[in-house]
Amino acid sequence: MTEWWRRAVIYQVYPRSFQDSNTDGVGDLPGLLQRLEYLAWLGVDALWLSPVYPSPMADFGYDVSDYTGIDALFGDLADFDRVVAKAHALGLKVILDFVPNHTSDRHPWFAESRSSRANPKRDWYIWRDGKTGGPPTNWLSEFGGSAWTFDAATGQYYYHAYLAAQPDLNWRNPEVRAAMHAAMRFWLDRGVDGFRLDTIEHLIEDSALRDNPPNENWTPADPPTQKLRRRFTTDQPEISEALQGLRSVTDDYDNRVLIGETYLPLERVVTYYGHGIHLPFNFHLIGAAWQAKTIAALIQRYEDLLPPGAWPNWVLGNHDRSRIAARVGPAQARIAAMLLLTLRGTPTMYYGDELGLSDVPIHPERVQDPWEKNVPGHGLGRDPVRTPMPWDGSLHGGFSSAEPWLPLNTDSTKLNVEVLRDDPASILTLYRKLLALRSRTPALSIGDYGHIGHDRNVLMFERRHDQSLYMIALNMSATEITVSLPNSGRVALSTHLDRETESFVRLVALRADEGVVLALNT
Ligand code: GLC
């Protein structure tokens, strides 16, 4: 049996920005409920929901103050159950974001932990004495400054890989593991189909508290948060056992998936399969230079590194990184869509990318993201990629009837779901056709990958299953290039959406920025 998540296409919803239902300018679960039909219409198989737990929102939900509830901003547990029930009725799986590395500093566990050195929960977090009048190590927070914050009441420092408002849990403590396992079971029992595990490479730090070494590649133009290599703060060997504990909880239930957030070199990402993660996120398309040669080499390297039986996955963007349309431009955003949805491996789409939505400039007075506030001027701010989904041409794009928490794209009267869904040449139509083609074509979903490489700036590869053979040719340049094929066949889909069923005899002329899926005669 092929597990569902091998065939599935995952769609990430950033709940604050998908659909508001109660006129507070922030998206919520009843809003999402109304929009589930859209996801079914689009043709994705699973939705991953960024955190909706109770949270002071210092990091917009990635600072959890209760792992078994829903923040009132988003609704309540009954709303959540309705989302799961309706999603399932529509044939959509639901993947919850789970944040194991840290809690909010307002979580009752941390309140207890910081209350005294003798508190039974003291060891649930990472408390250490300072060293020569400063923090215990030189470790840096991902969000700027030292990763240690001094707590005057008890005279010790606590560790936080992110904000001071996000203290790291101590995963060496068996009580912490048990508490997190119980939280996962709470949601598994409610019917969620899996978890996306937040920032798992940070789960455990060096017990000897060794200082991180300097990053030789750092230049003053780079963010100060990158001055050190993360040698002793990420990807530590003990993470494996902790993650395998999460996997054994998940394995008590049928058909659930564990996806892990892993911002690591590819040769390290693939080790997380061995730690029990079904799909350690492969983010390497995000940073790669957008040229056929580079992408071809990346795909081949990843395919070569995958351990036996490991299923690949690909990501173009998410709530933390610049949008694909902003990175490669509108013409190549279509090529990116075809690439993502024809590669071997589970694709994860980010809401709005199917509209060709780009990064939305945010006026300094409207900045929300703590990362931008802490480390200004380095383009780290994530607000531009978290703007409200433009559903129609009305005021606030049909997202809300109140002023949204972040502004919409300025062209939302033209760039919105309602306009693009009726346009036979739009990127939304392309996404929908690609999703339909992938879902009815085993060669494109579960088929083998055959490397061809690049011909000038055209990326080419094949997908094969039983007797069926498909070739994908993606022109990553703005000039026309003719490619030759080993056989004749027909065009199954073009990014230009105007030559389906056209047949060819060994040669296909690709227009500027055109990609094609070709069905070859076998
Ligand atoms: C992950 C999330 C990001 C968050 C961080 C801290 O990287 O994707 O949004 O800020 O973890 O939880």
Boltz pocket constraint, residues with backbone or C-beta under 6 A from the ligand:
constraints:
  - pocket:
      binder: B
      contacts: [[A, 59], [A, 62], [A, 63], [A, 99], [A, 162], [A, 198], [A, 199], [A, 261], [A, 319], [A, 320]]
      max_distance: 6.0
